[in-house]
Amino acid sequence: MNTGCGDAIDLSWKLAATLAGWGGPDLLESYEIERRQVGERNVAAARFASAGRRKWRSMWRPGIHDNTPEGAEARANLVRVADVEQRKSNEMVGAELGYRYVGSPLIAPEASEGPEHNFIDYVPSTYPGVRLPHVWLGDGTAVQDRVGYGHGYTLLRFAGEHDTAALGRAFAAYGAPYGVLDLPDQRARDVYGYDLVLVRPDLHVVWRGNALPDDPERLAALATGHSLPFRSPG
């Protein structure tokens, strides 16, 4: 179900952008690139969980309900194994929140290795391609309520001295919806790790940095699917 909802969200905003005239040819081309890899990982995660269920259920033995030493031992063994294996079904936060798009033509590449794909553990990150981590802001709202759907692309700006007007002009040249959200919130800055974070309408991170790249036009082109290769600084 999570995979299907993600597929629909990914495709819907790209179709809307294409129909509105500002989406480039890479936008629809990216759909399969982004979503197939998530589907494959989610199938693997389901297989991982299913193997865990089969293992702890196989611990059932005749007489497990009996008030005997053998029954007590069978129950204790089932509990011991289930405590490890059942968690594979119920605690896959990494698969649910930590997925990212690798090799997408809409995501700015970085030279460093991305976060490990981990079914169980989730470590918040703004590595390009991930979904923007949830953070409560000082006014009690969530960052996700201030960006994304209905807002178009959003540049989160944690240091107001950065002049980001050039990126705004680049998005405007395509007619793409774009805005800047200033966040003087140290906790959010600590979680996100950079002064500037560019987020797509579906809340996935396109790019991050502590200053705009030298060619903001290429960044806007990449984000909107217009096939200009983006050169990552360094």
N, C-alpha and C positions, 0 to 999 in steps of 0.2 A: 504493500500500500504506500509506504514512504517513497519507494522508487517511482511508482506511477504518478504520485503527486508532484514529485520533483521533475519528472519528464514534462508534465503539463505546464508547470511554471516556466521551465526553461524555454519550451517552445512558444508559449503564449506571448511573452514580451518580445521575442524575436520576430514573430509574425506581425505583431502590432507595429513594431518599428519599421518592418519592411513595407507594410501597407501604408504607413504614415509618410514614407518616402525618405526617411533619414537613415535607415539601416542599409549597410553595405552588403555585398555578396557573401562575405565570410560569415555573416550573422546566421543565416539558415544552414550554411555548410558546417557550422560549429556544433549544431545540435547533436548529431550522432557522435562526434568526437568527444563531446563532454559527457553525454548521458550514457553511452554504451559502457564506458569504463566504470561508472558508478554502479550500473546494473550488474556488471560482472563481479564487482567487489561485494555487492549486497547478496548476490547468489552465494558467493563464497562464505559470507557471514552467516547466511541461513544454514548452509551445510555445516559450518562450525558449530552452530547452536544445536542443530539436529543430532550431530554426533554426541554432543554432551548429554542431551536428553536420553538417547538410546543407552548411553553408558550407565547413567545412574538408575534407569529403570531396569537394566539387566541385573541389578543387585538384589532384586526380589528373589526370595527363596521360599519354598514350602515351609510352613510353620513360622513365618515371620511374625504372626500375631500371637504366637503361643507365649505363655508366661513361663518360659524355660530359659536356661542359659543360652541355648542355641538360638531361640527366638530373639533374645536381647542382643546377641552378637550380630544377627542378621540385620536388626533394626539399626544398630549403631553403625554398621558398615554402610548401609544405604544412606544414612544421614551424612556420614563422612564424605562419601563420594558425591552425593547430591550438592553438598555445600560448595564443591568445586565446580561440578559440571552444570548444574542448573543455572549458575550465574552466567553461563555463556548465552543463555536465552534472554535473561532479564537485565543484564548490565552491559549491553553493547553500546555504550554512549559514544565511543569512538567512531563506530560505523554510522551512527545517526547524526552526529554533529561535526565530526572531524574529517569528512570527505572533502576532496578538492579536485579541481579539474586540471589534469596534466596535459601539456601539449596543445592547449586550446589556442586557436589563432586570435582569440579575443583577450588573452591574458598576457601581461608583460612578463617575460621570462626573467629569472634571476640566476646568477652564476652559482649560488649555493644550493646544496641539496634541500629539497623540501621536507616538511614534517613526515615522519614515518606513518604509513597507513596501519593503524592499530584499531582492531575491532572493539576492544574493551575500554581503553583509557582515552580521554579527550583532554588535550592541552590547547587552550585558546591560542590562536595565532592569526596574524594578518598576512601570512605568506600568500602571494598572488595565486588565485584559484580557489581559496577556501571561502566558506561562508563566514561573513562578518560575525565575530563572537558577540554574544550578548553581554551588555554592560548596563547596569543601572546608573543613571546620571544623578547629579546632586539634586535636581528638582523632582526626582521620583519617577521620571519617565525612562523608558528603555531607548537605547540608540536606535534600535530597529523601528521604533515608532516615529522617528524623525527623518528617516531615509528610505530609499527603496521604492516600493510600489506607490505610484502616484507622484513620485518626486523625480523620476528619471535617474540619471547619474548624479552621484553626490561626492564632492570632495570634502572629506572630514579634515578640518584644519585645527590643529592643537596649538599652533603658534601664530598669532595674528600678524606678525611682522612679515610673513611670507607673502609676496606679491604673486597672486595666482591668476591675474586677469588674462594672461595669454592663453591659459587652458580654457577659460570661459569663452574666449573669442574663437578658439579652435572648434569647440563643440557647437557654437552658434553657427559656424560656417556650414555645418551639416544640417542645421535645424534640429539637433538632438536636444532633448530636455536635460538640463544640467543646473546644479546649484552648489553653493558652498555652505557648509554648516560649520560654524566656529564653535569649538568645544573647549572652553577654559576649564577642563575637568581633569585633574591630575591622575585620578584613578583610571579613567578611560585611556589616557595617554600611556600610563604604565602597562596596561593590558595590550594596547595596540602597538606600542613600541616605536612609532614613527610620528613625525610632525604632520605628515600628509598621507592620507589613505583614500584612494579613489575606489568607489563602490558602484557596481552596476545596479540596474533596476531590480534584479533578483537577489540583491544583497551579497553577491560574491565579489571578492576583492579583485580589482583589475591591476592595481599598481600601488606601491607605497614608497615613500622616500622622505628625506628631510629637506629637500628642495626640489622644485620642479625640474624635470629633465631639460636639456638644452633645446630639444625639439618637441614642445608640447603638442604641435600639430600632429606629429606621428603618434603620440599617445592617444589623442582623440580619435585619430583614424583607426588605430588598432582596436580601441574599445567599441567603436561603432561598426566594425567589420568592413573597413574600406581598404584593406590589403596593403598598407604601407608598413614594411617591416620596422619593428621597434627595436632600437639599440639601447640595451640596458646600460646605465653608467657603470664603468668598471668592468 
